[in-house]
Amino acid sequence: MDKEYNQILVLVAESPGTTLKEITDMAADHGVIDTDIPDVLSEALRNDDLLEFDDRYWVMRKGKYGFHQYDHPET
């Protein structure tokens, strides 16, 4: 699950403010085979790697997801 976990974090970092459906669609487009994405998102929330607000997800700005790498107007 570590590989899928990191893939989901990258997808959310590249598209901040995405919904579960959007994340699921993007994951399928990028070949992420883990079909239990809600569990991955829940784990990422528990690990403080993601932030959820109004059913939308953002990557917490730390480590490799710092501002210099993914700088979007919505963030």
N, C-alpha and C positions, 0 to 999 in steps of 0.2 A: 504494500500500500504506500510505501515511502515514495516510489516513483510517481504514482498517481497523485499523491498529496502535493508533491512539488509541481507537477504539471498543472494542477488546478490553481495553485497559488500564482503561477506565472500567468495563466489565462486571466485571472482576476486582476493582477497587476497591470496587464496590458489593456484591460477594459474595465476601469473602475466604475462602480455603481451598477453592476450587472445583477440581474435577478437569477434565481435558481434555474429557471427555464433557459435563459440566455447562456448561463454557464454550462448547462447540460448540452445545449446545441453546439456551443463552441468546442466542448470536450469531444463530442462525436466527430466534428469536423477535423479535429487534430489527432484523432486516433486514440484517445484515452479510453481504455477498455473497462475501467472500473464503472460499473453501473450503479454503485451505491454512493453517488456524489453527495446526497444530503448528509451521510455519515462523515464523509471527508470534510465537508464544510463545518459540521458540528465539532469535529476534532480540532480543526484550525481555529475555530472560535474559542474553544477551551484553552488552546495553546497561545492565545493572543496573537495569532498570525493574521487573522481576519477581523474585520469589524462589520457588524450587521446593523443596518438602520433602515426602517421602512421597507423591509424585505429585499434590500439591496446590499451587496457585499463590496468591501474595499480591503486591500492588503494594508496591514499596518506598516508604516514607513520605518523599517529597521533592516539591518543587515544588507543583503544583496538587493533589497527592494527600496533602497534609498531614493531620495528625490532626483538625484542625477541620472538614474537609469530609466525611470518611468515618470516623466513629468507631464501630467495631463491637466488641461484647464479645469476639469471638474474637481481636482483634488485640492 
